[in-house]
Amino acid sequence: MNIRIIEVSEKNADEIVPLTADFRTALKSYKGIVSAPDPVSAKAELSEYLSSGFPVYAAFAKDRPAGYMVCRIEAPCVWMESLFVAQAFRGTGVADQLLERAEALACSFGEETLYFNVHPNNHRMISFLKRHGYTVLNLIEIRRPYSNETLTQKIEVGAHRFDY
């Protein structure tokens, strides 16, 4: 599949607002929250990334927005803040090409790797990163459950077992 990657600016950001809205809906689903895409919030989020100088790239396939990513630079480290591929384009190499672009950005700062924060229920992303040679570094995020939250799973981290 022919995939074209472009850098996103305020001028062309509207093309990927629907993808950003879908990404936020997907993230909520990992916490068991069902929601509808919110294009107004998605547009504000993209605008904030761009005004903060975060590199944002979009992938197009068949002249349709297929995916996007947002990077955050804390020189020399490059963090991938978001990577999302529309359902219709998953498995076509879109994510691979976006990852390659981010890795090239990291190389431009003399780094050999990217850094990611991934929700533990995002099995697709974890598998994708593992296939590309990435592994867990050292981060676990802990919080108290919300008053109306029902935790239905258990997760083990080292010798510790947590409700999840």
C-alpha positions as CSV (number, residue, x, y, z in Angstrom):
1,M,0.0,0.0,0.0
2,N,1.3,3.5,-0.9
3,I,1.5,5.5,2.4
4,R,2.3,9.2,2.4
5,I,3.5,10.8,5.7
6,I,3.2,14.6,6.2
7,E,4.0,16.9,9.0
8,V,0.8,18.4,10.5
9,S,0.4,22.1,11.0
10,E,-2.5,24.3,12.1
11,K,-3.3,24.6,8.3
12,N,-4.0,20.9,7.8
13,A,-4.8,19.7,11.3
14,D,-8.5,19.5,10.6
15,E,-7.8,16.4,8.4
16,I,-6.8,14.3,11.4
17,V,-9.2,15.6,14.0
18,P,-11.5,12.6,13.5
19,L,-8.5,10.3,14.1
20,T,-7.6,12.1,17.3
21,A,-11.2,11.9,18.5
22,D,-11.2,8.1,17.8
23,F,-7.9,7.7,19.6
24,R,-9.3,9.3,22.7
25,T,-12.4,7.0,22.5
26,A,-10.2,4.0,22.2
27,L,-8.1,5.1,25.3
28,K,-11.2,5.4,27.3
29,S,-12.4,2.0,26.3
30,Y,-9.2,0.5,27.9
31,K,-10.7,1.7,31.2
32,G,-14.1,0.3,30.4
33,I,-15.6,3.7,29.5
34,V,-17.9,3.8,26.5
35,S,-17.9,7.2,24.8
36,A,-18.5,8.9,21.5
37,P,-15.8,10.7,19.6
38,D,-15.5,14.4,20.6
39,P,-14.1,16.4,17.6
40,V,-14.2,19.7,19.5
41,S,-11.9,18.4,22.2
42,A,-9.8,16.6,19.7
43,K,-9.2,19.8,17.7
44,A,-8.3,21.6,20.9
45,E,-5.9,18.8,21.8
46,L,-4.2,18.9,18.4
47,S,-3.9,22.7,18.6
48,E,-2.3,22.5,22.0
49,Y,0.3,20.0,20.7
50,L,1.1,22.1,17.7
51,S,1.3,25.4,19.7
52,S,3.6,23.7,22.1
53,G,6.0,22.6,19.3
54,F,5.3,18.9,19.5
55,P,6.0,17.2,16.1
56,V,2.8,15.8,14.7
57,Y,2.7,13.5,11.6
58,A,-0.2,12.1,9.7
59,A,-0.2,9.1,7.4
60,F,-2.4,9.0,4.3
61,A,-3.4,5.9,2.3
62,K,-5.6,6.1,-0.7
63,D,-5.7,9.9,-0.1
64,R,-7.5,9.3,3.2
65,P,-6.2,10.0,6.7
66,A,-5.0,6.6,7.9
67,G,-3.1,7.4,11.1
68,Y,-1.2,9.9,13.1
69,M,1.4,10.3,15.8
70,V,2.5,13.0,18.2
71,C,6.0,13.2,19.6
72,R,7.3,15.2,22.5
73,I,11.0,16.2,22.6
74,E,12.9,16.4,25.8
75,A,16.2,16.6,24.1
76,P,17.9,14.3,23.6
77,C,14.9,12.0,24.4
78,V,11.9,11.7,22.1
79,W,8.7,10.4,23.6
80,M,5.8,9.2,21.4
81,E,2.7,10.7,23.0
82,S,0.2,9.2,20.6
83,L,0.2,6.7,17.8
84,F,-3.2,5.8,16.2
85,V,-4.2,4.0,13.1
86,A,-7.8,4.0,11.8
87,Q,-9.4,0.6,11.9
88,A,-9.6,0.3,8.1
89,F,-5.9,0.7,7.8
90,R,-4.6,-1.5,10.6
91,G,-2.1,-4.1,9.4
92,T,-1.2,-2.2,6.3
93,G,2.2,-0.8,7.5
94,V,0.9,2.7,8.5
95,A,2.0,2.3,12.1
96,D,5.4,0.9,11.0
97,Q,6.0,4.0,8.8
98,L,5.0,6.4,11.6
99,L,7.3,4.6,14.0
100,E,10.2,4.8,11.5
101,R,9.6,8.5,11.2
102,A,9.7,8.9,15.0
103,E,12.8,6.8,15.3
104,A,14.5,9.0,12.6
105,L,13.5,12.0,14.8
106,A,15.2,10.3,17.8
107,C,18.3,9.6,15.7
108,S,18.5,13.3,14.8
109,F,19.1,13.9,18.5
110,G,21.7,11.2,18.7
111,E,19.4,8.7,20.4
112,E,19.0,5.0,19.6
113,T,15.4,4.6,21.0
114,L,12.1,6.2,21.6
115,Y,10.2,6.3,24.9
116,F,6.5,5.4,25.3
117,N,3.8,5.3,28.0
118,V,1.3,2.6,27.1
119,H,-1.9,1.7,28.9
120,P,-1.5,-1.9,30.1
121,N,-4.8,-2.9,28.4
122,N,-3.6,-1.7,25.1
123,H,-2.5,-5.1,24.0
124,R,-2.3,-4.2,20.3
125,M,0.3,-1.4,21.0
126,I,2.3,-3.5,23.4
127,S,2.5,-6.3,20.8
128,F,3.4,-3.8,18.1
129,L,6.2,-2.3,20.2
130,K,7.5,-5.7,21.3
131,R,7.7,-6.8,17.6
132,H,9.9,-3.7,17.0
133,G,12.3,-4.6,19.8
134,Y,10.9,-2.4,22.6
135,T,10.6,-3.7,26.1
136,V,9.5,-2.4,29.5
137,L,11.9,0.1,31.1
138,N,10.8,0.9,34.6
139,L,7.5,2.6,35.0
140,I,4.4,1.7,36.9
141,E,1.6,4.1,37.6
142,I,-0.4,3.7,40.8
143,R,-3.6,5.4,42.1
144,R,-6.6,4.8,44.3
145,P,-9.7,3.6,42.5
146,Y,-12.4,6.3,41.8
147,S,-15.4,6.0,44.1
148,N,-17.6,4.7,41.3
149,E,-15.0,2.5,39.6
150,T,-15.2,-1.3,39.7
151,L,-11.9,-3.1,39.3
152,T,-12.4,-6.4,37.6
153,Q,-8.9,-7.7,37.0
154,K,-5.7,-8.5,38.8
155,I,-2.3,-7.5,37.6
156,E,1.1,-8.6,38.9
157,V,4.1,-6.3,38.8
158,G,7.2,-8.1,40.1
159,A,6.2,-9.6,43.5
160,H,3.2,-7.3,43.9
161,R,-0.5,-8.1,43.0
162,F,-2.8,-5.2,42.4
163,D,-6.5,-4.8,41.6
164,Y,-7.0,-3.5,38.1
